[in-house]
């Protein structure tokens, strides 16, 4: 509801800090800076989290494979960060026990796995209840009967954390906005503004209205993910280290076809590792890791990507007999890695780096979803020093938007209590629980929408659940298009395509009336939605 107001503020105020990029890294920088009293604006040329931050494996994980690369510091840091993200946002992050089957001739042997997982737990400061266990062959198969039995020796059992990456990004941005930050999506930085050789803002374009305007700020941070080198090019500072893009693809199956019980981290035929994860009645598998130099905004699964993942499934889960026609959905994302001479896509480190240009532009590149908060702290420390701000980082103790649920220990009872409340308003049990788990403490706002305006749902051919979610997305989460809602606000295009297809036309019609769209704009958004569905489904 406040997008126009945010745009007006960006046009007229001189910000302390302008962040370019509305993925998880930019979101984290905006929250950290605003929490320290640094007046911050954020612009994203697509929707929030539309790039890498909605296309990950959807795990806030410590990166067991980094032990193989001897990156102990990275393992320790991101391992500790998992617990912080979980505690501050239990509604979008939950523990997920992971099974690591040990195959004769595979990546990990029994002794190395036992020592590695112990070291992993120790470095990451894992609490006692979540520490690793080693399993016999029989115990491993009881955990997941679909595993290949040939050459299976044993298993490791350890905890990672699953998340909804797009919603995690949104909750960080919403918390920043609640503290006074000014984030806006669909605004692109076209050029930098300079005074005496120093960057003092950007010339921006609103991609919804087409209006061009200036945004001025004392400091500018380039957190544009795969596009950081393009902005460095505009600044004339693309020198030294550069990005190396790789593509990661995931595929989704219904549990009726791939009834995986247990999340599994497993060997693939070419010696890489992949994940198979049960989620909301589906099983998804990923990821690939291949060099990429095509359209950064619209990566898609190729036949080669599909066949690679199917071969990996056939190798580790041979009895399932999965075929290409069983795939319900897919997604592809770009990893913006920092190029390292002579290393393959899979071997390049996921570490982050900060670059300073002669103009004062600060660029953050590389990194992982799990480490977003520490990446943000590193950048904001530099900004704070430049601005003379002494306040330290406090984001390790800031519950995210929706996260005020009594911490991780109180989340289960919160879900039970709020689900009953939702049912008393006319929602079904599954609908109410879905809303509570998705929105956390913000569910009160959705329940208020049901209570005060729920009678309007029928008139718009929407269920109470869809109506409340859609109104909330429009009024509180700056959803501008049907794809914003169906893909990044609800994940239905990924994990409930039947639900998405059922509601896509009523959703589009409601948004058309709400936004007073022209026929041309409505048709454009309908085409965008159909193209997205086409790209994601086989």
Wavefront OBJ file of the C-alpha trace (Angstrom):
o trace
v 0.000 0.000 0.000
v 2.940 2.302 0.627
v 4.886 1.772 -2.591
v 3.965 5.249 -3.919
v 4.889 6.758 -0.567
v 8.219 4.920 -0.571
v 8.944 6.161 -4.088
v 8.188 9.735 -3.032
v 10.577 9.417 -0.088
v 13.339 8.013 -2.290
v 12.944 10.961 -4.686
v 13.057 13.674 -2.041
v 15.178 12.474 0.883
v 18.942 12.279 0.952
v 19.525 8.858 2.390
v 22.497 7.840 4.486
v 22.635 4.603 2.501
v 21.152 3.286 -0.739
v 21.288 -0.486 -1.249
v 20.959 -1.775 -4.822
v 19.583 -5.310 -4.768
v 16.583 -6.806 -3.009
v 17.846 -10.336 -2.497
v 18.804 -11.747 0.891
v 22.149 -9.896 0.994
v 20.659 -6.486 0.241
v 17.791 -7.175 2.627
v 20.225 -8.060 5.409
v 22.245 -4.890 4.806
v 19.101 -2.742 4.929
v 17.986 -4.262 8.241
v 21.401 -4.036 9.882
v 21.945 -0.450 8.742
v 18.483 0.753 9.720
v 18.789 -0.938 13.120
v 21.960 1.125 13.709
v 20.121 4.357 12.910
v 21.439 4.672 9.344
v 18.568 5.916 7.144
v 18.440 3.351 4.355
v 16.700 2.953 1.034
v 16.678 -0.222 -1.044
v 15.791 -0.726 -4.702
v 15.309 -3.987 -6.586
v 14.916 -4.049 -10.372
v 12.669 -7.145 -10.246
v 10.563 -8.351 -7.336
v 12.194 -8.859 -3.949
v 14.087 -12.194 -3.949
v 13.295 -12.744 -7.651
v 16.866 -13.740 -8.453
v 19.098 -16.162 -6.576
v 17.280 -15.635 -3.267
v 14.159 -17.521 -4.362
v 16.019 -20.175 -6.363
v 18.273 -21.885 -3.825
v 18.076 -25.406 -2.356
v 15.987 -23.769 0.389
v 18.338 -24.832 3.152
v 20.007 -22.640 5.744
v 22.830 -25.143 5.991
v 26.332 -25.239 7.322
v 27.940 -26.632 4.210
v 29.317 -30.015 5.150
v 31.222 -30.154 1.866
v 33.305 -27.132 2.905
v 35.078 -29.399 5.386
v 36.486 -31.273 2.383
v 37.840 -27.944 1.132
v 39.293 -27.281 4.621
v 37.268 -24.067 4.956
v 36.867 -24.480 8.718
v 36.187 -20.824 9.366
v 33.343 -20.780 6.839
v 31.818 -23.945 8.358
v 31.995 -22.466 11.855
v 30.511 -19.140 10.843
v 27.593 -20.380 8.774
v 26.945 -23.183 11.246
v 26.418 -20.679 14.041
v 24.340 -18.505 11.739
v 21.833 -21.330 11.197
v 20.851 -21.213 14.866
v 20.504 -17.410 14.815
v 18.256 -17.432 11.737
v 16.161 -20.216 13.284
v 15.724 -18.405 16.592
v 14.836 -15.085 14.943
v 12.429 -16.572 12.388
v 11.140 -20.022 13.416
v 8.161 -19.647 11.067
v 10.405 -19.720 7.979
v 13.289 -21.859 9.279
v 13.060 -25.286 10.918
v 15.535 -28.084 11.740
v 15.698 -30.892 9.173
v 17.462 -34.157 9.994
v 19.628 -35.129 7.059
v 20.652 -38.682 6.153
v 24.057 -39.196 4.522
v 24.200 -42.710 3.026
v 27.723 -44.107 2.841
v 28.309 -46.006 -0.394
v 31.327 -48.170 -1.132
v 33.630 -46.022 -3.248
v 31.543 -42.906 -2.498
v 32.583 -39.415 -1.453
v 32.599 -40.109 2.289
v 33.898 -43.178 4.145
v 32.610 -44.225 7.569
v 35.569 -42.959 9.612
v 35.903 -39.716 7.644
v 32.155 -39.127 7.971
v 32.104 -39.779 11.701
v 35.050 -37.440 12.304
v 33.738 -34.893 9.794
v 30.261 -34.745 11.309
v 31.735 -34.509 14.824
v 33.936 -31.641 13.649
v 30.946 -30.096 11.879
v 28.891 -30.166 15.094
v 31.781 -28.783 17.128
v 32.611 -25.947 14.722
v 28.954 -25.001 14.327
v 28.196 -25.142 18.053
v 25.336 -27.596 17.500
v 23.192 -28.185 20.601
v 23.252 -31.627 22.183
v 19.827 -32.718 20.912
v 20.884 -32.079 17.305
v 24.331 -33.676 17.292
v 25.259 -36.266 14.699
v 24.722 -39.999 14.971
v 26.292 -42.792 12.954
v 23.906 -45.470 11.678
v 24.376 -49.078 10.642
v 23.343 -50.233 7.183
v 20.079 -51.613 8.601
v 19.317 -48.406 10.526
v 20.043 -46.352 7.415
v 17.564 -48.372 5.343
v 14.937 -48.108 8.083
v 15.306 -44.347 7.920
v 14.873 -44.359 4.127
v 13.832 -47.665 2.466
v 14.053 -46.148 -1.038
v 17.866 -45.916 -0.900
v 19.929 -48.168 -3.132
v 20.929 -51.285 -1.244
v 23.884 -52.282 -3.407
v 27.183 -51.185 -1.829
v 25.390 -49.333 0.991
v 27.647 -49.582 4.049
v 26.205 -47.284 6.705
v 24.892 -43.767 7.218
v 25.463 -40.484 8.980
v 22.590 -38.557 10.553
v 22.894 -34.847 11.269
v 20.833 -31.657 11.339
v 20.501 -28.951 8.716
v 17.793 -26.260 8.571
v 15.165 -25.921 5.850
v 13.715 -22.559 4.902
v 11.511 -20.729 2.457
v 14.218 -18.564 0.908
v 11.879 -16.018 -0.718
v 9.834 -15.544 2.442
v 12.965 -15.297 4.571
v 14.105 -12.447 2.323
v 10.699 -10.780 2.562
v 10.625 -11.025 6.349
v 14.048 -9.376 6.586
v 12.917 -6.559 4.283
v 9.637 -6.103 6.162
v 11.498 -5.866 9.463
v 13.802 -3.242 7.952
v 10.770 -1.315 6.670
v 9.069 -1.506 10.075
v 12.162 0.208 11.506
v 12.057 3.015 8.923
v 13.932 1.684 5.879
v 12.491 2.513 2.445
v 12.473 -0.571 0.179
v 10.874 -0.566 -3.293
v 10.725 -3.336 -5.887
v 10.691 -2.950 -9.684
v 13.049 0.042 -9.560
v 16.251 -0.251 -11.599
v 19.487 1.681 -11.133
v 20.273 2.888 -14.669
v 23.339 5.013 -13.921
v 25.319 6.384 -11.009
v 25.345 10.037 -9.934
v 28.689 11.612 -9.046
v 30.015 14.736 -7.360
v 33.757 15.396 -7.450
v 34.329 11.809 -8.553
v 32.363 10.329 -5.664
v 29.182 8.321 -6.126
v 26.274 10.166 -4.485
v 23.283 8.231 -5.758
v 21.685 6.742 -8.850
v 19.469 7.643 -11.754
v 16.640 5.139 -11.408
v 13.607 4.053 -13.394
v 10.327 2.774 -11.981
v 9.685 -0.270 -14.160
v 5.965 -0.164 -13.344
v 5.268 3.440 -14.417
v 8.320 4.101 -16.595
v 9.194 7.246 -14.608
v 12.870 8.157 -14.277
v 14.139 9.945 -11.172
v 17.229 10.506 -9.035
v 17.929 8.931 -5.650
v 20.662 10.546 -3.577
v 22.583 8.934 -0.738
v 25.787 9.477 1.223
v 26.835 5.858 0.657
v 25.836 3.376 -2.067
v 26.130 -0.405 -1.788
v 26.010 -2.719 -4.785
v 24.383 -5.973 -3.576
v 22.923 -6.961 -6.932
v 23.922 -10.631 -6.831
v 24.509 -11.947 -10.376
v 24.408 -8.348 -11.658
v 27.134 -6.840 -9.429
v 29.673 -6.802 -12.267
v 27.217 -4.957 -14.531
v 26.974 -2.204 -11.920
v 30.746 -2.175 -11.469
v 30.965 -1.718 -15.254
v 28.626 1.311 -15.033
v 30.889 2.679 -12.300
v 34.016 2.050 -14.384
v 35.436 -0.127 -11.622
v 35.117 -3.650 -12.997
v 38.754 -4.544 -12.447
v 40.565 -7.323 -10.640
v 38.330 -10.097 -9.387
v 35.144 -10.854 -11.290
v 32.062 -13.022 -11.005
v 31.732 -16.538 -12.335
v 28.089 -17.561 -12.797
v 26.934 -21.128 -12.339
v 23.418 -22.519 -12.671
v 21.677 -24.756 -10.166
v 18.485 -26.640 -11.087
v 15.961 -28.446 -8.862
v 13.048 -30.684 -9.839
v 9.843 -31.425 -7.905
v 7.737 -34.600 -7.690
v 4.529 -35.465 -5.912
v 5.082 -37.718 -2.898
v 2.626 -40.209 -4.395
v 5.248 -40.795 -7.108
v 8.413 -40.301 -5.028
v 7.438 -41.108 -1.404
v 10.664 -39.981 0.254
v 10.439 -40.157 4.065
v 13.710 -38.572 4.959
v 15.893 -35.730 3.642
v 19.000 -37.264 2.036
v 22.377 -35.808 1.043
v 23.740 -38.261 -1.483
v 26.440 -39.121 -4.009
v 25.737 -38.632 -7.705
v 27.347 -40.751 -10.450
v 29.891 -38.027 -11.319
v 31.167 -37.655 -7.753
v 29.204 -34.537 -6.794
v 26.637 -34.466 -3.996
v 22.927 -33.653 -4.218
v 19.929 -33.266 -1.921
v 16.556 -35.019 -1.975
v 14.128 -33.342 0.425
v 10.479 -34.048 1.334
v 8.376 -30.908 1.656
v 4.641 -30.228 1.903
v 3.575 -33.434 0.157
v 6.300 -33.140 -2.491
v 9.883 -34.325 -2.950
v 12.431 -32.057 -4.573
v 15.915 -32.956 -5.784
v 18.897 -30.763 -6.650
v 21.152 -29.338 -7.587
v 23.203 -29.058 -10.742
v 26.302 -26.859 -10.881
v 27.253 -25.811 -14.393
v 28.857 -22.661 -15.879
v 26.244 -20.188 -17.122
v 26.498 -17.198 -19.463
v 22.925 -16.721 -20.757
v 19.992 -14.578 -19.527
v 20.582 -13.887 -15.826
v 16.954 -12.944 -15.164
v 15.346 -16.035 -16.698
v 17.436 -19.184 -16.231
v 15.527 -22.376 -17.021
v 16.051 -26.103 -16.813
v 17.460 -27.685 -19.964
v 17.055 -31.294 -21.081
v 20.663 -31.875 -19.979
v 19.905 -30.479 -16.492
v 16.810 -32.666 -16.227
v 18.583 -35.808 -17.350
v 21.490 -35.191 -14.959
v 19.128 -35.034 -11.973
v 17.100 -38.021 -13.161
v 20.330 -40.034 -13.469
v 21.256 -39.013 -9.911
v 17.847 -40.188 -8.659
v 18.131 -43.491 -10.557
v 21.583 -44.009 -9.030
v 20.564 -43.478 -5.383
v 16.871 -44.415 -5.493
v 16.754 -47.102 -8.209
v 13.499 -48.724 -7.092
v 11.455 -45.533 -7.547
v 11.673 -45.642 -11.346
v 11.243 -41.895 -11.772
v 10.752 -40.649 -15.336
v 10.782 -37.187 -16.931
v 6.973 -37.114 -17.140
v 6.792 -37.439 -13.330
v 8.341 -33.980 -12.833
v 5.702 -31.496 -11.619
v 7.840 -28.360 -11.489
v 11.409 -27.120 -11.641
v 13.390 -24.037 -10.827
v 16.771 -22.736 -11.904
v 18.952 -20.218 -10.094
v 22.243 -18.438 -10.714
v 25.088 -18.565 -8.212
v 27.234 -15.420 -8.375
v 30.604 -16.907 -7.407
v 33.961 -15.177 -7.361
v 36.119 -16.556 -10.175
v 39.091 -18.713 -9.204
v 41.562 -19.693 -11.904
v 41.675 -23.410 -12.685
v 38.743 -24.447 -10.484
v 35.572 -26.197 -11.656
v 32.111 -24.780 -10.939
v 31.639 -27.147 -7.985
v 35.077 -26.453 -6.489
v 34.879 -22.649 -6.431
v 34.518 -21.341 -2.892
v 31.207 -19.847 -1.779
v 33.028 -17.213 0.285
v 32.016 -13.569 -0.013
v 34.201 -10.549 -0.697
v 33.766 -6.787 -0.459
v 35.205 -4.470 -3.150
v 35.693 -0.686 -2.865
v 35.885 1.394 -6.022
v 37.698 4.751 -6.354
v 34.248 6.407 -6.492
v 33.355 5.028 -3.068
v 30.936 2.407 -4.387
v 30.885 -0.602 -2.057
v 30.237 -3.986 -3.686
v 29.501 -7.278 -1.905
v 29.803 -10.432 -4.012
v 29.703 -14.194 -3.509
v 28.505 -15.776 -0.291
v 25.682 -18.082 0.754
v 22.099 -17.685 1.922
v 23.121 -18.953 5.359
v 25.766 -16.287 5.812
v 23.645 -13.308 4.780
v 23.605 -11.678 8.234
v 27.393 -11.780 8.661
v 27.849 -10.499 5.104
v 25.528 -7.618 5.947
v 27.422 -6.886 9.161
v 30.709 -6.714 7.266
v 29.302 -4.190 4.775
v 27.451 -2.064 7.333
v 30.576 -1.855 9.494
v 32.279 -0.144 6.537
v 29.295 2.152 5.924
v 29.030 3.022 9.618
v 32.725 3.928 9.775
v 32.361 6.192 6.736
v 29.344 7.910 8.326
v 30.828 8.141 11.819
v 28.167 5.855 13.309
v 29.366 3.982 16.408
v 26.392 1.644 16.911
v 27.282 -2.063 16.677
v 25.442 -4.814 14.802
v 22.451 -6.163 16.758
v 20.703 -8.290 14.130
v 21.632 -11.516 15.914
v 19.030 -10.505 18.499
v 16.326 -9.025 16.241
v 13.310 -11.280 15.543
v 12.343 -10.901 11.910
v 8.897 -9.794 10.786
v 6.517 -12.595 11.764
v 9.084 -14.072 14.147
v 7.544 -12.973 17.445
v 6.255 -16.455 18.265
v 8.022 -17.150 21.565
v 11.254 -18.225 19.905
v 11.899 -21.686 18.528
v 10.789 -23.272 21.810
v 7.389 -21.583 21.669
v 6.600 -22.046 17.985
v 4.754 -25.378 18.218
v 2.331 -24.111 20.873
v 1.909 -20.867 18.900
v 0.918 -22.882 15.816
v -1.603 -24.926 17.787
v -3.228 -21.923 19.433
v -3.407 -19.813 16.272
v -4.674 -22.687 14.134
v -7.663 -23.034 16.475
v -8.233 -19.282 16.202
v -8.176 -19.488 12.408
v -10.677 -22.346 12.436
v -13.034 -20.275 14.580
v -13.079 -17.726 11.718
v -14.248 -20.304 9.190
v -10.925 -21.587 7.838
v -10.319 -25.330 7.522
v -7.694 -26.833 9.819
v -5.144 -27.310 7.023
v -5.784 -23.816 5.651
v -5.434 -22.198 9.079
v -2.250 -24.090 9.929
v -0.745 -23.267 6.538
v -1.308 -19.547 7.173
v 0.097 -19.731 10.708
v 3.249 -21.525 9.596
v 3.787 -19.239 6.606
v 3.192 -15.873 8.292
v 4.113 -16.513 11.927
v 3.030 -13.695 14.230
v 1.865 -11.680 11.200
v -1.019 -14.146 10.904
v -2.996 -11.832 13.194
v -3.149 -9.386 10.291
v -4.475 -12.099 7.967
v -7.053 -13.181 10.531
v -8.153 -9.549 10.807
v -8.634 -9.478 7.026
v -10.805 -12.612 7.275
v -12.770 -11.192 10.191
v -13.347 -7.744 8.708
v -13.504 -8.413 4.958
v -13.874 -12.160 4.547
v -17.399 -11.824 3.143
v -15.802 -10.312 0.023
v -13.963 -13.557 -0.807
v -16.946 -15.287 -2.425
v -17.671 -12.277 -4.600
v -14.169 -12.559 -6.044
v -14.379 -16.369 -6.390
v -11.612 -16.805 -3.808
v -11.409 -19.013 -0.723
v -10.864 -17.320 2.641
v -7.272 -18.586 2.694
v -6.434 -17.263 -0.774
v -8.279 -13.994 -0.187
v -6.473 -13.243 3.089
v -3.070 -14.207 1.627
v -3.621 -12.099 -1.491
v -4.859 -8.991 0.320
v -1.939 -9.281 2.745
v 0.550 -9.692 -0.128
v -0.835 -6.582 -1.844
v -1.101 -4.393 1.248
v 1.901 -5.529 3.306
v 4.374 -7.272 0.965
v 4.388 -5.087 -2.179
v 3.264 -7.907 -4.498
v 2.810 -6.270 -7.891
v 2.082 -9.186 -10.232
v 0.412 -12.622 -10.106
v 3.864 -14.232 -10.360
v 4.977 -12.296 -7.275
v 2.079 -13.811 -5.348
v 1.977 -17.358 -6.722
v 5.750 -17.888 -6.833
v 7.469 -15.805 -4.150
v 4.696 -15.005 -1.617
v 3.181 -18.520 -1.487
v 5.593 -20.878 -3.379
v 2.531 -22.535 -4.914
v 4.048 -22.601 -8.402
v 6.831 -24.741 -6.959
v 5.122 -26.989 -4.446
v 1.394 -26.890 -5.239
v 0.932 -26.343 -8.957
v -2.640 -27.683 -8.760
v -3.495 -24.945 -6.219
v -1.795 -22.334 -8.397
v -3.681 -23.394 -11.522
v -6.962 -23.452 -9.621
v -6.617 -19.902 -8.304
v -4.492 -18.138 -10.919
v -7.398 -16.574 -12.862
v -9.357 -15.342 -9.798
v -6.068 -13.990 -8.380
v -5.299 -12.118 -11.597
v -8.822 -10.690 -11.785
v -8.701 -9.527 -8.166
v -5.319 -7.867 -8.694
v -6.621 -6.215 -11.857
v -9.501 -4.601 -9.948
v -7.334 -3.774 -6.938
v -4.640 -2.085 -9.048
v -7.034 -0.654 -11.651
v -4.974 -2.281 -14.402
v -5.549 -1.556 -18.048
v -6.465 -4.403 -20.393
v -2.942 -4.250 -21.858
v -1.265 -4.520 -18.465
v -3.571 -7.363 -17.449
v -2.738 -9.277 -20.622
v 0.975 -8.683 -20.085
v 0.811 -10.099 -16.553
v -1.257 -13.056 -17.765
v 1.376 -13.816 -20.402
v 4.143 -13.456 -17.826
v 2.374 -15.948 -15.561
v 1.798 -18.460 -18.342
v 5.431 -18.150 -19.443
v 6.574 -18.750 -15.868
v 4.400 -21.853 -15.588
v 5.657 -23.075 -18.973
v 9.296 -22.533 -17.943
v 8.828 -24.392 -14.660
v 6.837 -27.388 -15.857
v 8.077 -30.084 -18.255
l 1 2 3 4 5 6 7 8 9 10 11 12 13 14 15 16 17 18 19 20 21 22 23 24 25 26 27 28 29 30 31 32 33 34 35 36 37 38 39 40 41 42 43 44 45 46 47 48 49 50 51 52 53 54 55 56 57 58 59 60 61 62 63 64 65 66 67 68 69 70 71 72 73 74 75 76 77 78 79 80 81 82 83 84 85 86 87 88 89 90 91 92 93 94 95 96 97 98 99 100 101 102 103 104 105 106 107 108 109 110 111 112 113 114 115 116 117 118 119 120 121 122 123 124 125 126 127 128 129 130 131 132 133 134 135 136 137 138 139 140 141 142 143 144 145 146 147 148 149 150 151 152 153 154 155 156 157 158 159 160 161 162 163 164 165 166 167 168 169 170 171 172 173 174 175 176 177 178 179 180 181 182 183 184 185 186 187 188 189 190 191 192 193 194 195 196 197 198 199 200 201 202 203 204 205 206 207 208 209 210 211 212 213 214 215 216 217 218 219 220 221 222 223 224 225 226 227 228 229 230 231 232 233 234 235 236 237 238 239 240 241 242 243 244 245 246 247 248 249 250 251 252 253 254 255 256 257 258 259 260 261 262 263 264 265 266 267 268 269 270 271 272 273 274 275 276 277 278 279 280 281 282 283 284 285 286 287 288 289 290 291 292 293 294 295 296 297 298 299 300 301 302 303 304 305 306 307 308 309 310 311 312 313 314 315 316 317 318 319 320 321 322 323 324 325 326 327 328 329 330 331 332 333 334 335 336 337 338 339 340 341 342 343 344 345 346 347 348 349 350 351 352 353 354 355 356 357 358 359 360 361 362 363 364 365 366 367 368 369 370 371 372 373 374 375 376 377 378 379 380 381 382 383 384 385 386 387 388 389 390 391 392 393 394 395 396 397 398 399 400 401 402 403 404 405 406 407 408 409 410 411 412 413 414 415 416 417 418 419 420 421 422 423 424 425 426 427 428 429 430 431 432 433 434 435 436 437 438 439 440 441 442 443 444 445 446 447 448 449 450 451 452 453 454 455 456 457 458 459 460 461 462 463 464 465 466 467 468 469 470 471 472 473 474 475 476 477 478 479 480 481 482 483 484 485 486 487 488 489 490 491 492 493 494 495 496 497 498 499 500 501 502 503 504 505 506 507 508 509 510 511 512 513 514 515 516 517 518 519 520 521 522 523 524 525 526 527 528 529 530 531 532 533 534 535 536 537 538
